[in-house]
Amino acid sequence: MLGTLIKRRLSNNQVANVFVNALFEVVEKGFREVAQLINEDSAFVKSPNITDTQNGEFALIVIVGNLSFLESTFEPEQAHEVEKLIFAKLAKIYEMPVEEFTSLIREYQGFMARKNHPSKNMIYAMSKAIYHKYELNDFQDEYFRRMQAPNPLFLKRMDEVVQNFIWDWDAFFKRYKM
């Protein structure tokens, strides 16, 4: 009983480990459902036929989305340190040099910011990134396809889905302290 009342202290490295492992677990376990929801979404006149194995783009979108919340969760110096550790761990997983992986993430951040402009809402940016990275425009009805814009109903449903892939820092800090 007392074990649940005492918060365990974690180093920045341990936080980065927990963060990376949890993100990959949730993407691996959840992408099948995400793909199924996209494939069956009523906004599309034909199914995009996204397979369970096409989770690479989604994983990067989830990583970028979650990284955007680091600065609002930690002090700037600590956020920078945790981010560096996360990049190092992810670069190792992706079998890339850290600089190359960092560049990839920065490209995704820029892409998501451009597609989401002028909004600053990261959930919305993630939904729009999914739409663009999975090239879903070709599967929409003619009206939205000609506009080359996502159906707002699809984006609303995607917002609800991607919300489930955002790290819950409040719950984390109820169990752990830095």
Backbone as CSV, one residue per row, in Angstrom:
resi,resn,N_x,N_y,N_z,CA_x,CA_y,CA_z,C_x,C_y,C_z
1,MET,0.820,-1.194,0.000,0.000,0.000,0.000,0.861,1.254,0.000
2,LEU,1.914,1.262,0.824,2.767,2.435,0.896,3.534,2.657,-0.405
3,GLY,3.816,1.574,-1.134,4.540,1.674,-2.396,3.806,2.523,-3.415
4,THR,2.482,2.548,-3.328,1.715,3.346,-4.281,1.693,4.813,-3.892
5,LEU,2.048,5.131,-2.646,2.050,6.511,-2.188,3.390,7.198,-2.404
6,ILE,4.432,6.403,-2.523,5.772,6.957,-2.678,6.095,7.053,-4.169
7,LYS,6.486,8.257,-4.584,6.846,8.464,-5.988,8.288,8.049,-6.206
8,ARG,8.498,7.310,-7.258,9.841,6.874,-7.618,10.535,7.992,-8.392
9,ARG,11.773,8.269,-8.038,12.553,9.311,-8.710,13.228,8.700,-9.943
10,LEU,13.087,9.402,-11.087,13.692,8.944,-12.330,14.678,9.983,-12.850
11,SER,15.732,9.502,-13.465,16.687,10.389,-14.126,16.122,10.769,-15.497
12,ASN,16.740,11.753,-16.133,16.337,12.130,-17.492,16.451,10.948,-18.441
13,ASN,17.503,10.160,-18.280,17.705,8.984,-19.120,16.586,7.965,-18.931
14,GLN,16.180,7.748,-17.697,15.093,6.807,-17.432,13.772,7.320,-18.007
15,VAL,13.535,8.625,-17.906,12.324,9.207,-18.480,12.324,8.993,-19.991
16,ALA,13.465,9.226,-20.629,13.575,9.030,-22.071,13.316,7.567,-22.441
17,ASN,13.848,6.632,-21.659,13.613,5.200,-21.905,12.130,4.863,-21.810
18,VAL,11.498,5.304,-20.738,10.077,5.017,-20.541,9.261,5.610,-21.683
19,PHE,9.567,6.850,-22.038,8.868,7.564,-23.098,8.976,6.818,-24.436
20,VAL,10.197,6.478,-24.835,10.430,5.798,-26.116,9.755,4.434,-26.134
21,ASN,9.945,3.658,-25.080,9.347,2.321,-25.027,7.825,2.386,-25.061
22,ALA,7.252,3.321,-24.327,5.795,3.448,-24.296,5.248,3.873,-25.656
23,LEU,5.926,4.816,-26.318,5.458,5.253,-27.634,5.473,4.111,-28.636
24,PHE,6.560,3.343,-28.649,6.626,2.240,-29.609,5.604,1.165,-29.288
25,GLU,5.370,0.937,-28.023,4.375,-0.063,-27.644,2.982,0.360,-28.089
26,VAL,2.635,1.614,-27.843,1.297,2.082,-28.198,1.116,2.131,-29.716
27,VAL,2.146,2.505,-30.454,2.039,2.517,-31.918,1.892,1.089,-32.439
28,GLU,2.727,0.197,-31.925,2.672,-1.184,-32.390,1.322,-1.831,-32.085
29,LYS,0.802,-1.583,-30.896,-0.472,-2.192,-30.512,-1.670,-1.477,-31.132
30,GLY,-1.542,-0.173,-31.369,-2.704,0.598,-31.794,-2.849,0.847,-33.276
31,PHE,-1.765,0.690,-34.038,-1.857,1.061,-35.449,-2.831,0.197,-36.230
32,ARG,-2.952,-1.053,-35.886,-3.902,-1.936,-36.589,-5.304,-1.322,-36.558
33,GLU,-5.708,-0.839,-35.380,-7.031,-0.222,-35.255,-7.117,1.093,-36.021
34,VAL,-6.033,1.877,-35.987,-6.008,3.142,-36.715,-6.167,2.871,-38.209
35,ALA,-5.416,1.921,-38.730,-5.510,1.578,-40.152,-6.919,1.117,-40.504
36,GLN,-7.503,0.312,-39.632,-8.859,-0.175,-39.871,-9.862,0.991,-39.871
37,LEU,-9.710,1.909,-38.925,-10.608,3.065,-38.875,-10.488,3.919,-40.134
38,ILE,-9.261,4.124,-40.605,-9.058,4.898,-41.837,-9.665,4.149,-43.020
39,ASN,-9.384,2.874,-43.128,-9.884,2.082,-44.254,-11.410,2.042,-44.323
40,GLU,-12.063,2.116,-43.172,-13.520,2.020,-43.129,-14.209,3.374,-42.968
41,ASP,-13.430,4.462,-42.967,-14.011,5.785,-42.726,-14.974,6.162,-43.847
42,SER,-16.114,6.689,-43.464,-17.159,7.051,-44.431,-16.785,8.257,-45.293
43,ALA,-15.709,8.957,-44.957,-15.264,10.094,-45.763,-14.645,9.630,-47.084
44,PHE,-14.325,8.353,-47.188,-13.675,7.837,-48.383,-14.660,7.040,-49.234
45,VAL,-14.611,7.275,-50.536,-15.492,6.555,-51.448,-14.935,5.161,-51.766
46,LYS,-13.636,4.997,-51.596,-13.027,3.670,-51.684,-11.976,3.565,-50.586
47,SER,-11.745,2.363,-50.147,-10.840,2.139,-49.027,-9.389,2.414,-49.425
48,PRO,-8.645,3.128,-48.562,-7.213,3.345,-48.834,-6.379,2.064,-48.699
49,ASN,-6.961,1.035,-48.084,-6.278,-0.259,-47.896,-4.919,-0.120,-47.228
50,ILE,-4.867,0.628,-46.162,-3.645,0.744,-45.367,-3.482,-0.556,-44.587
51,THR,-2.287,-1.121,-44.647,-2.039,-2.392,-43.959,-1.410,-2.149,-42.590
52,ASP,-1.441,-3.182,-41.775,-0.869,-3.127,-40.424,0.622,-2.819,-40.444
53,THR,1.287,-3.156,-41.523,2.734,-2.977,-41.595,3.141,-1.573,-42.035
54,GLN,2.195,-0.735,-42.393,2.491,0.617,-42.869,2.481,1.628,-41.722
55,ASN,3.041,1.259,-40.588,2.983,2.126,-39.408,4.159,3.088,-39.285
56,GLY,5.095,3.073,-40.222,6.279,3.919,-40.129,5.971,5.400,-40.098
57,GLU,5.157,5.861,-41.030,4.776,7.278,-41.065,4.020,7.641,-39.796
58,PHE,3.122,6.764,-39.391,2.327,7.014,-38.195,3.216,7.136,-36.963
59,ALA,4.206,6.264,-36.847,5.119,6.315,-35.698,5.839,7.657,-35.644
60,LEU,6.332,8.127,-36.778,7.028,9.419,-36.799,6.093,10.572,-36.450
61,ILE,4.857,10.501,-36.907,3.866,11.535,-36.576,3.595,11.539,-35.071
62,VAL,3.461,10.366,-34.495,3.223,10.257,-33.047,4.431,10.766,-32.264
63,ILE,5.628,10.457,-32.734,6.845,10.941,-32.066,6.872,12.461,-32.083
64,VAL,6.669,13.058,-33.254,6.692,14.521,-33.374,5.601,15.149,-32.507
65,GLY,4.415,14.579,-32.548,3.321,15.118,-31.736,3.655,15.114,-30.254
66,ASN,4.217,14.023,-29.794,4.557,13.921,-28.376,5.737,14.796,-27.989
67,LEU,6.702,14.918,-28.875,7.847,15.788,-28.587,7.406,17.239,-28.425
68,SER,6.359,17.627,-29.118,5.896,19.015,-29.040,5.402,19.386,-27.643
69,PHE,5.031,18.385,-26.857,4.533,18.649,-25.512,5.634,18.653,-24.449
70,LEU,6.861,18.305,-24.823,7.957,18.292,-23.852,8.197,19.672,-23.253
71,GLU,8.233,20.697,-24.096,8.555,22.042,-23.620,7.503,22.595,-22.668
72,SER,6.256,22.168,-22.834,5.219,22.648,-21.922,5.169,21.822,-20.639
73,THR,5.902,20.719,-20.613,5.905,19.835,-19.447,7.115,20.067,-18.550
74,PHE,8.256,20.333,-19.160,9.509,20.482,-18.430,10.025,21.914,-18.546
75,GLU,10.965,22.230,-17.678,11.707,23.480,-17.818,12.508,23.389,-19.121
76,PRO,12.789,24.512,-19.778,13.462,24.468,-21.087,14.755,23.656,-21.127
77,GLU,15.610,23.812,-20.138,16.882,23.077,-20.128,16.653,21.572,-20.007
78,GLN,15.739,21.193,-19.123,15.464,19.776,-18.929,14.757,19.199,-20.161
79,ALA,13.861,19.959,-20.763,13.187,19.505,-21.982,14.216,19.241,-23.084
80,HIS,15.184,20.137,-23.218,16.235,19.970,-24.225,17.057,18.708,-23.941
81,GLU,17.410,18.487,-22.693,18.202,17.314,-22.311,17.422,16.019,-22.562
82,VAL,16.162,15.993,-22.163,15.333,14.797,-22.375,15.161,14.549,-23.874
83,GLU,14.940,15.617,-24.645,14.782,15.480,-26.086,16.048,14.896,-26.717
84,LYS,17.218,15.369,-26.309,18.483,14.830,-26.828,18.597,13.331,-26.542
85,LEU,18.235,12.937,-25.344,18.289,11.519,-24.974,17.286,10.703,-25.797
86,ILE,16.104,11.249,-26.004,15.086,10.572,-26.806,15.588,10.405,-28.235
87,PHE,16.162,11.466,-28.799,16.693,11.388,-30.162,17.773,10.317,-30.256
88,ALA,18.646,10.243,-29.286,19.718,9.246,-29.302,19.143,7.828,-29.269
89,LYS,18.146,7.618,-28.444,17.534,6.288,-28.328,16.772,5.924,-29.601
90,LEU,16.034,6.892,-30.145,15.275,6.636,-31.365,16.199,6.435,-32.565
91,ALA,17.281,7.185,-32.629,18.242,7.026,-33.727,18.809,5.608,-33.720
92,LYS,19.057,5.101,-32.536,19.572,3.738,-32.408,18.529,2.727,-32.911
93,ILE,17.277,2.932,-32.536,16.194,2.042,-32.976,16.043,2.092,-34.496
94,TYR,16.106,3.299,-35.044,15.959,3.474,-36.493,17.263,3.196,-37.258
95,GLU,18.303,2.851,-36.514,19.617,2.543,-37.085,20.109,3.676,-37.982
96,MET,20.083,4.881,-37.405,20.523,6.089,-38.097,21.458,6.858,-37.179
97,PRO,22.361,7.642,-37.755,23.134,8.554,-36.911,22.182,9.562,-36.249
98,VAL,22.516,10.007,-35.060,21.650,10.917,-34.309,21.343,12.175,-35.114
99,GLU,22.351,12.720,-35.789,22.151,13.949,-36.566,21.146,13.727,-37.688
100,GLU,21.239,12.581,-38.335,20.323,12.255,-39.428,18.902,12.064,-38.907
101,PHE,18.771,11.377,-37.773,17.449,11.178,-37.196,16.862,12.511,-36.744
102,THR,17.681,13.348,-36.111,17.229,14.669,-35.675,16.735,15.468,-36.876
103,SER,17.449,15.401,-37.965,17.060,16.094,-39.190,15.716,15.571,-39.704
104,LEU,15.520,14.261,-39.655,14.248,13.660,-40.077,13.092,14.193,-39.226
105,ILE,13.295,14.233,-37.926,12.244,14.731,-37.030,11.975,16.208,-37.299
106,ARG,13.015,16.985,-37.505,12.844,18.421,-37.802,12.081,18.605,-39.116
107,GLU,12.349,17.732,-40.103,11.605,17.794,-41.363,10.120,17.518,-41.126
108,TYR,9.830,16.508,-40.316,8.437,16.186,-39.995,7.781,17.337,-39.232
109,GLN,8.507,17.933,-38.306,7.955,19.071,-37.567,7.606,20.210,-38.523
110,GLY,8.502,20.506,-39.455,8.247,21.555,-40.437,7.079,21.209,-41.336
111,PHE,7.031,19.965,-41.791,5.931,19.492,-42.635,4.595,19.656,-41.918
112,MET,4.553,19.204,-40.671,3.304,19.271,-39.911,2.898,20.720,-39.643
113,ALA,3.854,21.565,-39.364,3.555,22.985,-39.137,3.000,23.623,-40.411
114,ARG,3.594,23.306,-41.564,3.116,23.867,-42.837,1.707,23.390,-43.157
115,LYS,1.450,22.117,-43.000,0.133,21.559,-43.330,-0.933,22.035,-42.354
116,ASN,-0.527,22.441,-41.178,-1.461,22.845,-40.134,-1.614,24.361,-40.028
117,HIS,-0.812,25.106,-40.764,-0.821,26.569,-40.664,-2.211,27.127,-40.960
118,PRO,-2.745,28.059,-40.242,-2.140,28.854,-39.182,-2.358,28.273,-37.778
119,SER,-3.040,27.147,-37.684,-3.328,26.555,-36.381,-2.046,26.090,-35.694
120,LYS,-2.050,26.130,-34.378,-0.918,25.637,-33.577,-1.315,24.359,-32.823
121,ASN,-2.513,23.852,-33.075,-3.038,22.683,-32.390,-2.326,21.425,-32.903
122,MET,-1.543,20.788,-32.054,-0.745,19.635,-32.467,-1.610,18.421,-32.792
123,ILE,-2.717,18.250,-32.118,-3.601,17.122,-32.427,-4.089,17.252,-33.868
124,TYR,-4.520,18.446,-34.228,-4.984,18.722,-35.580,-3.848,18.524,-36.583
125,ALA,-2.644,18.935,-36.225,-1.477,18.760,-37.092,-1.208,17.271,-37.333
126,MET,-1.362,16.467,-36.310,-1.138,15.029,-36.453,-2.165,14.425,-37.413
127,SER,-3.418,14.829,-37.276,-4.475,14.315,-38.157,-4.213,14.714,-39.603
128,LYS,-3.841,15.968,-39.812,-3.541,16.423,-41.171,-2.314,15.709,-41.735
129,ALA,-1.326,15.452,-40.896,-0.131,14.740,-41.348,-0.483,13.322,-41.795
130,ILE,-1.348,12.662,-41.064,-1.795,11.318,-41.454,-2.462,11.384,-42.822
131,TYR,-3.336,12.358,-42.998,-4.027,12.531,-44.277,-3.016,12.688,-45.419
132,HIS,-2.025,13.532,-45.227,-1.060,13.792,-46.296,-0.036,12.671,-46.467
133,LYS,0.510,12.157,-45.388,1.550,11.129,-45.496,0.999,9.815,-46.065
134,TYR,-0.272,9.531,-45.805,-0.876,8.318,-46.344,-1.622,8.591,-47.652
135,GLU,-1.417,9.800,-48.199,-1.976,10.189,-49.496,-3.452,9.807,-49.620
136,LEU,-4.252,10.291,-48.696,-5.664,9.916,-48.629,-6.563,10.747,-49.543
137,ASN,-6.027,11.786,-50.154,-6.843,12.636,-51.008,-7.515,11.844,-52.135
138,ASP,-6.798,10.913,-52.729,-7.321,10.142,-53.864,-8.516,9.263,-53.501
139,PHE,-8.770,9.069,-52.227,-9.839,8.165,-51.797,-11.107,8.912,-51.371
140,GLN,-11.059,10.228,-51.406,-12.192,11.047,-50.979,-13.206,11.217,-52.111
141,ASP,-14.372,11.768,-51.737,-15.341,12.075,-52.783,-14.797,13.211,-53.657
142,GLU,-15.414,13.388,-54.799,-14.882,14.308,-55.807,-14.728,15.734,-55.292
143,TYR,-15.670,16.207,-54.494,-15.622,17.583,-53.999,-14.320,17.859,-53.230
144,PHE,-14.015,17.051,-52.235,-12.808,17.258,-51.423,-11.545,16.881,-52.199
145,ARG,-11.662,15.907,-53.078,-10.512,15.509,-53.886,-10.077,16.672,-54.792
146,ARG,-11.045,17.344,-55.432,-10.715,18.481,-56.290,-10.146,19.644,-55.484
147,MET,-10.643,19.832,-54.281,-10.125,20.899,-53.413,-8.748,20.543,-52.862
148,GLN,-8.399,19.263,-52.919,-7.174,18.730,-52.333,-7.071,19.112,-50.860
149,ALA,-8.198,18.910,-50.177,-8.292,19.214,-48.748,-8.993,18.045,-48.061
150,PRO,-8.578,17.750,-46.855,-9.230,16.649,-46.139,-10.659,16.998,-45.750
151,ASN,-11.498,16.002,-45.799,-12.866,16.150,-45.329,-12.801,16.486,-43.837
152,PRO,-13.430,17.589,-43.402,-13.355,17.980,-41.991,-13.917,16.927,-41.032
153,LEU,-14.859,16.127,-41.509,-15.399,15.067,-40.651,-14.344,13.985,-40.409
154,PHE,-13.555,13.687,-41.444,-12.457,12.733,-41.264,-11.453,13.281,-40.260
155,LEU,-11.094,14.561,-40.407,-10.118,15.161,-39.481,-10.628,15.129,-38.050
156,LYS,-11.899,15.405,-37.864,-12.479,15.374,-36.511,-12.372,13.972,-35.916
157,ARG,-12.681,12.969,-36.700,-12.575,11.581,-36.211,-11.116,11.221,-35.939
158,MET,-10.204,11.665,-36.811,-8.777,11.389,-36.609,-8.258,12.094,-35.359
159,ASP,-8.743,13.316,-35.097,-8.352,14.035,-33.876,-8.654,13.185,-32.646
160,GLU,-9.826,12.574,-32.621,-10.222,11.731,-31.491,-9.313,10.509,-31.374
161,VAL,-8.893,9.979,-32.509,-8.014,8.805,-32.516,-6.618,9.170,-32.028
162,VAL,-6.006,10.213,-32.628,-4.614,10.523,-32.282,-4.480,11.028,-30.853
163,GLN,-5.542,11.572,-30.296,-5.522,12.010,-28.898,-5.093,10.857,-27.981
164,ASN,-5.446,9.644,-28.369,-5.101,8.457,-27.578,-3.621,8.092,-27.653
165,PHE,-2.877,8.727,-28.544,-1.460,8.428,-28.709,-0.574,9.512,-28.104
166,ILE,-1.174,10.431,-27.373,-0.413,11.489,-26.711,-0.091,11.038,-25.289
167,TRP,1.176,11.184,-24.945,1.681,10.804,-23.629,0.955,11.598,-22.547
168,ASP,0.488,10.923,-21.514,-0.226,11.569,-20.402,0.779,11.917,-19.305
169,TRP,1.341,13.127,-19.400,2.353,13.552,-18.433,1.783,13.692,-17.031
170,ASP,0.522,14.086,-16.902,-0.077,14.219,-15.576,-0.096,12.873,-14.852
171,ALA,-0.513,11.835,-15.547,-0.531,10.492,-14.944,0.891,10.030,-14.614
172,PHE,1.835,10.358,-15.496,3.222,9.978,-15.285,3.755,10.611,-13.991
173,PHE,3.497,11.916,-13.815,4.033,12.606,-12.641,3.280,12.268,-11.347
174,LYS,2.168,11.580,-11.451,1.510,11.072,-10.244,2.263,9.863,-9.689
175,ARG,2.989,9.161,-10.580,3.752,7.975,-10.173,5.228,8.241,-9.957
176,TYR,5.757,9.201,-10.719,7.201,9.437,-10.723,7.519,10.896,-10.492
177,LYS,8.741,11.142,-10.035,9.246,12.508,-9.962,10.623,12.512,-10.585
178,MET,11.038,13.698,-10.991,12.325,13.836,-11.672,13.384,14.244,-10.667
